[in-house]
């Protein structure tokens, strides 16, 4: 990268930082009461740390939910696991569900429960089948 492009990139970062300051902070800089200090940005993402530390197998969670007979049982199960928002987003993603950054933990739990337990209950109700959890290893 040519020198001028490097300088432009640095100045762009400084400008973005200055735009994020409050009027009071800008005033402190102008009066010499505050200064800008260079620091290192944490480059490891939370997602990478969670994935590396994750002790819960999301495939097992999904399979357990799909065997449950009612939404309340699923809610209690998810509450007991104490999954983080990121883990719930990953679980929803594994169910091919669209999620939004603005979704809350409660909303994500509801979405996951509806995609696993609710889906089966609605399907069975439409077909007139009594609500029974699928048997593992059962052949159709």
VOPAGU-2260 file (C-alpha; in pm, 1 decimal, decimal comma):
REM VOPAGU-2260
SITE   aa  ch    i         X         Y         Z
SITE  UNK   A    0       0,0       0,0       0,0
SITE  UNK   A    1     148,5     335,0     -97,7
SITE  UNK   A    2     234,4     575,5     183,4
SITE  UNK   A    3     -40,2     825,1      97,6
SITE  UNK   A    4    -306,8     552,3     116,6
SITE  UNK   A    5    -178,4     444,1     458,7
SITE  UNK   A    6    -196,6     801,5     586,5
SITE  UNK   A    7    -544,0     845,3     439,2
SITE  UNK   A    8    -662,8     528,5     614,6
SITE  UNK   A    9    -520,4     647,1     948,0
SITE  UNK   A   10    -677,7     991,6     909,8
SITE  UNK   A   11   -1012,9     828,6     825,1
SITE  UNK   A   12    -993,4     627,1    1151,0
SITE  UNK   A   13    -909,1     942,8    1348,8
SITE  UNK   A   14   -1198,5    1129,1    1185,3
SITE  UNK   A   15   -1439,7     844,2    1268,7
SITE  UNK   A   16   -1318,1     849,3    1628,3
SITE  UNK   A   17   -1359,7    1227,6    1655,4
SITE  UNK   A   18   -1714,3    1204,0    1514,1
SITE  UNK   A   19   -1802,5     961,5    1792,8
SITE  UNK   A   20   -1706,4    1212,2    2068,0
SITE  UNK   A   21   -1963,8    1413,9    2258,4
SITE  UNK   A   22   -1951,3    1794,6    2254,0
SITE  UNK   A   23   -1814,6    1785,7    2609,0
SITE  UNK   A   24   -1531,8    1550,9    2510,0
SITE  UNK   A   25   -1441,6    1772,3    2212,9
SITE  UNK   A   26   -1437,2    2071,6    2446,5
SITE  UNK   A   27   -1202,9    1889,9    2684,6
SITE  UNK   A   28    -966,7    1818,1    2395,5
SITE  UNK   A   29    -977,3    2182,3    2281,3
SITE  UNK   A   30    -902,3    2309,8    2634,7
SITE  UNK   A   31    -619,2    2057,2    2681,1
SITE  UNK   A   32    -804,3    1881,3    2963,1
SITE  UNK   A   33    -807,2    1552,0    2774,2
SITE  UNK   A   34    -587,6    1383,6    2519,8
SITE  UNK   A   35    -617,1    1109,3    2262,9
SITE  UNK   A   36    -423,2     795,3    2351,0
SITE  UNK   A   37    -334,0     519,8    2108,2
SITE  UNK   A   38    -435,9     174,2    2225,2
SITE  UNK   A   39    -467,8    -173,5    2081,4
SITE  UNK   A   40    -803,6    -291,8    1959,5
SITE  UNK   A   41    -903,1    -638,7    2075,5
SITE  UNK   A   42    -887,5    -834,8    1749,9
SITE  UNK   A   43   -1034,8   -1160,7    1875,9
SITE  UNK   A   44   -1409,5   -1166,2    1834,5
SITE  UNK   A   45   -1652,2   -1280,3    2098,4
SITE  UNK   A   46   -1793,9   -1531,6    1851,6
SITE  UNK   A   47   -1455,7   -1703,3    1817,2
SITE  UNK   A   48   -1408,4   -1717,3    2194,6
SITE  UNK   A   49   -1757,6   -1858,1    2248,6
SITE  UNK   A   50   -1714,1   -2118,4    1974,9
SITE  UNK   A   51   -1382,5   -2227,3    2120,7
SITE  UNK   A   52   -1517,3   -2242,4    2476,7
SITE  UNK   A   53   -1858,7   -2382,1    2385,8
SITE  UNK   A   54   -1926,0   -2693,5    2588,7
SITE  UNK   A   55   -2284,1   -2739,7    2469,5
SITE  UNK   A   56   -2341,3   -2935,6    2149,7
SITE  UNK   A   57   -2607,5   -2742,0    1961,2
SITE  UNK   A   58   -2697,6   -3051,6    1756,2
SITE  UNK   A   59   -2784,9   -3230,8    2081,3
SITE  UNK   A   60   -2990,2   -2932,0    2197,4
SITE  UNK   A   61   -3179,3   -2929,7    1867,3
SITE  UNK   A   62   -3242,1   -3306,3    1885,3
SITE  UNK   A   63   -3365,5   -3280,1    2244,6
SITE  UNK   A   64   -3607,6   -3001,6    2152,6
SITE  UNK   A   65   -3744,2   -3200,8    1860,6
SITE  UNK   A   66   -3836,5   -3484,6    2097,6
SITE  UNK   A   67   -4034,5   -3267,8    2340,1
SITE  UNK   A   68   -4414,3   -3276,9    2362,9
SITE  UNK   A   69   -4493,3   -2913,8    2446,9
SITE  UNK   A   70   -4358,2   -2561,9    2427,2
SITE  UNK   A   71   -4338,6   -2515,2    2806,0
SITE  UNK   A   72   -4110,2   -2817,1    2834,3
SITE  UNK   A   73   -3889,5   -2667,5    2563,3
SITE  UNK   A   74   -3886,6   -2328,8    2735,6
SITE  UNK   A   75   -3781,0   -2485,2    3066,1
SITE  UNK   A   76   -3512,1   -2685,5    2887,4
SITE  UNK   A   77   -3365,0   -2377,3    2715,2
SITE  UNK   A   78   -3388,0   -2172,1    3035,3
SITE  UNK   A   79   -3191,6   -2442,6    3218,4
SITE  UNK   A   80   -2913,5   -2439,7    2958,6
SITE  UNK   A   81   -2858,6   -2065,8    3002,4
SITE  UNK   A   82   -2745,9   -2023,0    2642,4
SITE  UNK   A   83   -2599,2   -1689,0    2542,4
SITE  UNK   A   84   -2756,6   -1476,5    2272,0
SITE  UNK   A   85   -2478,0   -1580,9    2034,8
SITE  UNK   A   86   -2537,2   -1949,9    2106,3
SITE  UNK   A   87   -2911,1   -1905,4    2048,8
SITE  UNK   A   88   -2836,7   -1727,4    1720,0
SITE  UNK   A   89   -2615,6   -2020,5    1617,0
SITE  UNK   A   90   -2888,6   -2266,3    1718,2
SITE  UNK   A   91   -3145,8   -2073,9    1515,7
SITE  UNK   A   92   -2904,8   -2067,4    1222,8
SITE  UNK   A   93   -2865,2   -2443,8    1242,8
SITE  UNK   A   94   -3244,6   -2461,1    1201,4
SITE  UNK   A   95   -3220,8   -2240,9     888,1
SITE  UNK   A   96   -3408,6   -1962,0    1064,5
SITE  UNK   A   97   -3338,3   -1599,0     982,6
SITE  UNK   A   98   -3233,3   -1399,8    1288,4
SITE  UNK   A   99   -3171,8   -1032,7    1348,0
SITE  UNK   A  100   -2910,9    -868,0    1567,6
SITE  UNK   A  101   -3196,8    -690,0    1740,2
SITE  UNK   A  102   -3362,3   -1018,8    1845,1
SITE  UNK   A  103   -3357,0   -1059,9    2222,2
SITE  UNK   A  104   -3269,0   -1381,1    2404,8
SITE  UNK   A  105   -3640,5   -1434,2    2476,5
SITE  UNK   A  106   -3734,8   -1379,7    2112,4
SITE  UNK   A  107   -3462,9   -1620,8    1997,8
SITE  UNK   A  108   -3584,8   -1887,5    2241,5
SITE  UNK   A  109   -3940,5   -1844,0    2113,4
SITE  UNK   A  110   -3823,5   -1874,0    1752,7
SITE  UNK   A  111   -3624,3   -2190,7    1825,1
SITE  UNK   A  112   -3914,1   -2347,7    2015,7
SITE  UNK   A  113   -4158,7   -2269,7    1735,8
SITE  UNK   A  114   -3918,8   -2409,3    1474,8
SITE  UNK   A  115   -3876,8   -2736,5    1661,6
SITE  UNK   A  116   -4168,9   -2815,6    1893,5
SITE  UNK   A  117   -4431,0   -2574,2    1760,1
SITE  UNK   A  118   -4376,1   -2681,0    1401,8
SITE  UNK   A  119   -4443,8   -3047,2    1485,4
SITE  UNK   A  120   -4744,3   -2966,2    1706,8
SITE  UNK   A  121   -4904,6   -2752,7    1433,9
SITE  UNK   A  122   -4833,9   -3015,3    1169,4
SITE  UNK   A  123   -4987,2   -3289,0    1385,2
SITE  UNK   A  124   -5291,6   -3073,9    1461,7
SITE  UNK   A  125   -5351,2   -3012,8    1092,2
SITE  UNK   A  126   -5327,5   -3385,3    1019,5
SITE  UNK   A  127   -5540,3   -3471,2    1323,5
SITE  UNK   A  128   -5259,3   -3665,1    1490,0
SITE  UNK   A  129   -5235,5   -3671,7    1867,2
SITE  UNK   A  130   -4928,4   -3491,8    2003,4
SITE  UNK   A  131   -4665,1   -3756,9    2063,7
SITE  UNK   A  132   -4292,2   -3703,0    2052,7
SITE  UNK   A  133   -4116,4   -3893,9    1774,6
SITE  UNK   A  134   -3954,3   -4216,0    1888,8
SITE  UNK   A  135   -3580,0   -4245,5    1834,3
SITE  UNK   A  136   -3492,7   -4517,4    1588,7
SITE  UNK   A  137   -3856,0   -4561,2    1480,6
SITE  UNK   A  138   -3898,2   -4639,3    1112,4
SITE  UNK   A  139   -4183,4   -4497,5     904,7
